[in-house]
Every structure is written in C-alpha cells, then in structure tokens.
C-alpha cells in the first residue's frame, strides 16, 4: 500500500446494528402528524419510519420534513396524517452493505437517517451519528484498525 492510499474497509452495516438497541420506531401512515411529532420528541429521535406492519417501509419522516412543513403550511400542517408528510421514495441500505458505501450514499444524498433492510424487511435505522461514532471508535481503538505488515 502506498503512502496516502486507503484500504477498503470490508465492514458491513450489520456491525453497527449489532451495537444498537434492537428494533426500529415506526408509526402508522394514518396517524396524525402531531402523534409522530410527540413520539419523536419523547424518544429524542430525529426520524421515524412510516409502516403499517412494522416491517415494510412506506415512508420516513424527519425533523427537517417537519420543519419545512410547518414553515411552508403553518399550523394547518399539524392536521395532516403521517402519510401526507413523509418522504415516500425512501433510500435504504441492507445489512450486507459496506459501511464505506453507506457513508458515501448518506453524504452525497445529504441523508441523516437511513433505514436498513434485510431481505426487504426493515431491521434497523442508521444515523450519521452512528457512523461517526463507529469511525471514531476505529481511530481510537488500535484493535479495530487494520495494520500494515512490515514488508522487510
């Protein structure tokens, strides 16, 4: 490996999911937006997945969606349903995706919360904070950082 080159990290997203509390907070698409707002505030989460059955992703509602909606529509926005306010074309990753690729996707698409699927079913959600913490731990824990073999 030449100076300045980076080795592709083969670590997959399931490594991060294994460190998180299992499960994903979801809300029915027919729920009032005020319910989603209250749940997000209570649980101190920045996004919530809209799902009728808890495993199929029907949309995602983020803090930004709420902010833009209220700014654009005023208090009438709070009378809408979750389905009316979510991003419905949801970008996702799978448990087998490389962390480096997920980081690239989230950075280029400016996504802060990314639902994770396994065989098409929702199994988790990754935030930019989760990725940063993972990378920080890699940098500070020599046991998780690949080392170069001395070629001599």
N, C-alpha and C positions, 0 to 999 in steps of 0.2 A: 504494500500500500504506500503510495507516495504522500509526501507532506501535503496537507490541505485536502486530501481526499477523505470522503466519509464512507464508512461501511454501511451498507443497507442493513437496517435492524429488522430482523425477521420476527419481532414480537407482534402478536396479534391482539386485537381488541379484547378478546376473552380474558387476557391477562389483567386488564384494568377492571373489567366487570367482576372478576373474582375478588377484588378488594373492596367492592361496594356492597351496600346492603341490597340483598336480592329484591327484585320486583321493580315495577315502574308505576308511578302515579298516573292514572288515566281518569278521564271524565267522559260521560256520555255526551255525544254531539248534540243531543236535545236539551242538555242542561242550560240554565240561564248563564250568561256570561258573568253575572255577579257571583254565582257559585264558584266558577273557575277562579275568579279574582280572589275570593275569600280563601279558597283552598291553597292557591299558590302563596298567598300571604302567610297563612297559618303554618304551612310546611316549609316556608322560606325557600321555594324553588323558583327558577326563572323560566320554566316552560312546563307545559302539561300536554300529554298526548290525548287526543280525542279518539275514543274507541268504544264501540258498543259492547264488545265482548272481552276487552282487555288484552286481546292478542293481535287483532287486525288494526292497523293504523289507518284512521280516517282523516287525520289532520293533526297539526301541532299548533299550540297557542303559546306564544312567547310574551315576555314583558314588553318587548318592542311592539308586537301586534296590538297589545292593549293600549300602550301609549299613543300610537299613531291613530288607532280607532277613536279614542276619546278626544284627541286633539282635532281630528277631522270631523267627527259627528257629534261631539258634545255629550251630554249626559244621556241622550237617546241611545247611544251605543250600548249602554248598560242594560237596555231592554231586549237586546238580541240574544240569540242562542249561540252556544259554542260553535256549532256547525257554520253559522254565518260569519264567524270571525277568524277561523283557523286558516292557516296555510294548508291547502289540501294537496298540493303537489309536493309531498314530503320527501326530502333527500334522506336516505338511510345508509347504514353500513351493516355489514354482517360480522358475526363473532370471529370469522376467519380472516377478516381484512387486516392488513398490516397497519399498525399504529401510525407509521410514517405516511401512508396513503390517506388515512383518515384525517391526519393533521393537515395535509395538503388540501383536501377537499374542504374542510372547515375554514381554512384560511382563504382559499380562493373564492369560495361562495359566501364568505362572511357569516358563517353559521356558528352560533354559540352553543346550541344543544342539538345533538344528533341521535335519533332513535336507532337502536341496534336490534337487528333481527337474526333469527336462526331458523332456517327452513321456512322463511316467510312470516314467522310469528314474532311479535315484539317480545324481547327478553331483557332489554335494558335501555338506558339512555346515557350518553357520554357528553360531558360539558367541556368547554375549553379549559376550565379549571382542573378537571380530572386529567387532561392531557398534560397540562403544565406541571401538576404535582408528580405525575409519573416520570416526566423528563427530569425534573429537579431531583427526585429520588435516584434516578440513574446517575446523575452527575455527582451526587454526594455519597453514594454507596459504591465503593470500588468492586464489590462482589457482583453488581449488576451491570458493570461496564465492561465490554469486551476489551481485552488487552492484546497488544501486538506481541508476537513471538519474536525473539531476537534471531535474525537470520544467520548470525555467525555461528 
